[in-house]
Amino acid sequence: MGSDQKKAENHLPTQERPNREKVHVIACGAIAREILAVCAQQGLHHVEIQCLPAIWHAYPQKIVPGLEKALADARNQGIEKIFFAYADCGTGGDIDRLCAREGIARIAGPHCYSFFSGNDTFQSQADDDLLSFFLTDFLARQFDAFVIEPLGLDRYPQLKETYFGNYRKLVYLSQVQDEALQEKARGAAAYLDLDYEYRFTGYGDLSSSLQNL
């Protein structure tokens, strides 16, 4: 290889350099659309994605057993480089303990609201957001299936006050600027009798997490 070609390759953005090792990303289905969007934008063609059920977002006790099985299956297929596209996600540190045992990295942060906002930004706003209920694009789209139905509010609407009576506002953290999704989020805020706040975050720390693979 000539020196000019070497110099050209050295100046390619990291995600465009040739022959990057394949990375198997085991992801929460609730952020699948966002992962695909980041990979497309950044040219991360070396990333392959396996999604676990998005509904586990509402049942965090299912996440670690699901990750353990997916990890074992991937390794049985000879896959070596694996990444968890999960934050802690309500597992009380169980994902981190799995990561430590198995030598796997994950997305930094306590949950997707934090890493979409940017973990540092989310932490800096923690006091102001103490009584806030958050939506992402996914949850704005799937509010009925992932909030109302798992909590039983479709069957027992009187529980709304029990679950949400201590909240003061609904904060919609949007990954894409979409008026239809904003309207859905405003409707969710009205349903929950909460004030509404809109924040465009983009993909936040998810982008850097994937770019570094």
Buried (B, 14 or more C-beta within 10 A) or exposed (E): EEEEEEEEEEEEEEBEEEEBEEBBBBBBBBBBBBBBBBBEEBBBEBBEBBBBBBBBBBEBEBBBEBBEEBBEEBEEEEBEBBBBBBBBBBBEEBBBEBBEEBEBEBBEBBBBBBBBBBBEBBEEBEEEBEEBBBBBBBBBBBBBEBBBBBBEBEEEEEEBEEBBEEBEBBBBBBBEEBEEBBEBBBEBBEBBEBEBBBEEBBBBBBBBBBBEB
